[in-house]
């Protein structure tokens, strides 16, 4: 599976170079080792491979279970690092897989807290990613993506003609603010998504426009020597 991932990633890099106007900033913020959760806004099914190409680490990501109904698509997604997630209900199998990935020395996982694609401004996020970050204590890397909404399905990896911008923020950890757990998770979710929003143009910030530039109580930047 790892060889297939790197082959796909290399092919996608070439495709982006040939077909797309692609630029990434903040790549120096990517931790080179250690367990990592990547959170980002979500515009397209192409967002996971764009993130994997940008951060140059083996990255896993959950995808809605319906995408695995077709055997060919399921095989492709599986070997590119995806696994099925049931939306709208608790999925204990996917949750165990997430914890297993983050329990590995260099396990990296991409999560899209909005829960579904949003072709425009950000919508309110689900609480799951903040809960996972709080439980595991692993580093979190915020990423803002624009331009992938015009790509659509994952097979556009062969000809990703678009203007794509990927902006990577500073890694952080969710910290114990000494509050009720529910309040802490809600606070961490808002701060984490505010970190994503500040990496996007103002017109994309939507629900989290007012979370940009606020004092942070539930999240804390990692020191440079810890990345």
C-alpha positions as CSV (number, residue, x, y, z in Angstrom):
1,X,0.0,0.0,0.0
2,X,2.8,2.4,0.8
3,X,4.4,2.0,-2.6
4,X,1.1,2.6,-4.3
5,X,0.6,5.8,-2.2
6,X,4.0,7.2,-3.2
7,X,3.4,6.3,-6.8
8,X,0.1,8.1,-6.9
9,X,1.5,11.0,-5.0
10,X,4.4,11.3,-7.5
11,X,2.0,11.1,-10.4
12,X,-0.3,13.7,-8.9
13,X,2.7,16.1,-8.4
14,X,3.5,15.8,-12.1
15,X,-0.2,16.4,-13.0
16,X,-0.4,19.5,-10.9
17,X,2.8,20.8,-12.4
18,X,1.5,20.3,-16.0
19,X,-2.2,21.2,-15.6
20,X,-2.7,23.4,-12.6
21,X,-1.6,26.7,-11.2
22,X,-0.6,25.3,-7.8
23,X,1.2,27.0,-5.0
24,X,1.8,26.1,-1.4
25,X,3.0,28.4,1.4
26,X,4.0,27.5,5.0
27,X,5.5,24.1,4.2
28,X,8.2,24.8,6.7
29,X,5.5,24.5,9.4
30,X,4.9,20.8,8.7
31,X,6.3,18.5,11.5
32,X,8.6,16.0,9.9
33,X,7.9,13.3,12.4
34,X,5.6,12.2,15.1
35,X,1.8,11.6,15.1
36,X,-0.1,14.4,13.4
37,X,-3.7,15.4,12.7
38,X,-4.2,17.7,9.7
39,X,-7.4,19.7,9.7
40,X,-8.6,21.7,6.7
41,X,-11.6,23.3,5.1
42,X,-13.2,21.0,2.5
43,X,-14.1,22.0,-1.0
44,X,-13.6,18.9,-3.1
45,X,-12.9,15.1,-3.1
46,X,-9.5,16.1,-4.4
47,X,-8.5,17.8,-1.1
48,X,-6.9,14.7,0.5
49,X,-4.5,14.1,-2.4
50,X,-3.7,17.8,-2.6
51,X,-2.8,17.8,1.1
52,X,-0.8,14.6,0.8
53,X,1.2,16.1,-2.2
54,X,1.8,19.3,-0.2
55,X,3.1,17.9,3.1
56,X,5.1,15.0,1.7
57,X,4.1,12.6,4.4
58,X,2.2,9.3,4.2
59,X,-1.3,10.5,5.2
60,X,-4.5,8.5,5.9
61,X,-8.0,10.0,5.6
62,X,-11.5,8.8,6.2
63,X,-14.1,9.1,3.4
64,X,-17.8,8.6,3.4
65,X,-18.7,4.9,3.3
66,X,-20.8,5.2,0.1
67,X,-17.6,5.9,-1.9
68,X,-16.5,2.3,-1.2
69,X,-19.6,0.7,-2.8
70,X,-17.9,0.4,-6.2
71,X,-15.1,-2.1,-6.0
72,X,-12.7,-0.3,-8.3
73,X,-13.1,3.0,-6.4
74,X,-12.8,1.2,-3.1
75,X,-9.5,-0.4,-4.1
76,X,-8.1,2.9,-5.4
77,X,-9.2,4.8,-2.2
78,X,-7.8,2.1,0.1
79,X,-4.4,2.0,-1.5
80,X,-4.2,5.8,-1.5
81,X,-4.7,5.7,2.3
82,X,-8.4,6.1,2.8
83,X,-10.8,4.1,4.9
84,X,-14.6,4.2,5.2
85,X,-16.5,6.3,7.7
86,X,-20.3,6.2,8.3
87,X,-21.6,9.8,8.4
88,X,-24.4,10.9,10.7
89,X,-23.8,8.3,13.4
90,X,-21.1,7.0,15.6
91,X,-18.7,4.7,13.8
92,X,-16.7,2.7,16.3
93,X,-14.7,0.8,13.6
94,X,-13.5,4.0,12.0
95,X,-12.8,5.6,15.4
96,X,-10.6,2.6,16.4
97,X,-8.8,2.9,13.1
98,X,-8.2,6.6,13.7
99,X,-6.7,5.9,17.1
100,X,-4.6,3.1,15.7
101,X,-3.1,5.5,13.1
102,X,-2.4,8.2,15.6
103,X,-0.9,5.6,17.9
104,X,1.9,4.9,15.4
105,X,5.2,6.8,15.8
106,X,4.6,8.8,12.6
107,X,0.9,8.2,11.9
108,X,-0.6,11.2,10.1
109,X,-4.3,11.7,9.5
110,X,-6.3,14.2,7.6
111,X,-9.7,15.3,8.9
112,X,-12.2,17.7,7.5
113,X,-14.2,19.0,10.5
114,X,-17.0,20.5,8.4
115,X,-17.9,16.9,7.7
116,X,-18.8,17.5,4.0
117,X,-17.7,19.6,1.0
118,X,-18.4,23.3,1.2
119,X,-17.9,25.0,-2.1
120,X,-17.5,28.5,-0.7
121,X,-17.4,29.9,2.8
122,X,-16.8,27.6,5.8
123,X,-19.7,26.0,7.7
124,X,-20.0,25.1,11.3
125,X,-17.6,22.2,12.2
126,X,-18.4,18.9,13.9
127,X,-16.8,18.3,17.3
128,X,-15.1,15.0,16.5
129,X,-11.7,16.2,15.4
130,X,-11.3,18.4,18.5
131,X,-12.4,15.4,20.7
132,X,-9.8,13.2,19.0
133,X,-7.1,15.8,19.4
134,X,-7.9,16.3,23.1
135,X,-8.0,12.5,23.8
136,X,-4.7,11.7,21.9
137,X,-2.7,14.9,22.7
138,X,-1.1,14.8,19.2
139,X,0.0,17.8,17.2
140,X,-2.6,19.4,14.9
141,X,-1.7,21.2,11.6
142,X,-4.2,23.7,10.2
143,X,-4.4,24.1,6.4
144,X,-6.5,26.4,4.3
145,X,-7.3,25.4,0.7
146,X,-8.8,27.3,-2.2
147,X,-9.4,26.4,-5.8
148,X,-10.1,22.7,-5.5
149,X,-13.9,23.2,-5.7
150,X,-13.5,23.2,-9.5
151,X,-11.9,19.8,-9.6
152,X,-14.7,17.6,-8.4
153,X,-14.0,13.8,-8.2
154,X,-10.8,12.1,-7.4
155,X,-10.2,11.0,-11.0
156,X,-9.4,14.6,-11.9
157,X,-6.0,13.8,-10.5
158,X,-5.1,12.9,-14.1
159,X,-5.8,16.5,-15.3
160,X,-6.3,18.9,-12.3
161,X,-6.7,22.1,-14.2
162,X,-7.4,24.8,-11.6
163,X,-5.8,27.6,-9.6
164,X,-5.0,25.9,-6.3
165,X,-3.6,27.6,-3.2
166,X,-2.6,25.7,-0.1
167,X,-1.7,27.7,3.0
168,X,-0.2,25.8,6.0
169,X,-0.4,27.3,9.5
170,X,1.6,26.7,12.6
171,X,1.1,23.4,14.4
172,X,-0.6,23.4,17.7
173,X,-2.0,21.2,20.5
174,X,-5.4,21.3,22.2
175,X,-4.8,22.1,25.9
176,X,-6.7,21.5,29.1
177,X,-8.4,24.8,29.9
178,X,-9.9,23.3,33.2
179,X,-13.5,23.6,32.0
180,X,-16.4,21.2,31.6
181,X,-15.5,18.7,28.8
182,X,-18.3,19.8,26.5
183,X,-17.4,23.5,26.8
184,X,-13.7,22.6,26.3
185,X,-14.4,20.7,23.1
186,X,-16.6,23.4,21.7
187,X,-14.0,26.0,22.6
188,X,-11.2,23.9,21.0
189,X,-13.3,23.4,17.9
190,X,-13.9,27.1,17.4
191,X,-10.3,28.0,18.0
192,X,-9.0,25.3,15.7
193,X,-11.3,26.3,12.9
194,X,-10.4,29.9,13.5
195,X,-6.8,28.9,12.8
196,X,-8.0,27.4,9.5
197,X,-10.1,30.4,8.7
198,X,-7.1,32.8,9.1
199,X,-5.3,30.9,6.3
200,X,-8.1,31.6,3.9
201,X,-9.3,34.8,2.1
202,X,-12.0,36.7,4.1
203,X,-14.7,35.6,1.7
204,X,-14.1,31.9,2.5
205,X,-14.2,32.3,6.3
206,X,-17.9,32.1,6.7
207,X,-19.1,30.7,10.1
208,X,-15.6,31.3,11.6
209,X,-14.9,34.8,10.4
210,X,-15.2,36.1,14.0
211,X,-12.8,33.4,15.3
212,X,-9.9,34.9,13.5
213,X,-7.4,36.8,15.6
214,X,-9.1,36.1,18.9
215,X,-7.2,35.2,22.1
216,X,-6.7,31.4,22.5
217,X,-7.6,29.5,25.6
218,X,-8.0,26.0,24.3
219,X,-5.1,25.7,21.8
220,X,-1.4,26.5,22.0
221,X,1.2,26.8,19.3
222,X,4.0,24.2,19.4
223,X,7.5,25.7,19.9
224,X,9.7,25.6,16.8
225,X,12.0,23.0,18.3
226,X,9.1,20.6,18.8
227,X,8.2,20.4,15.1
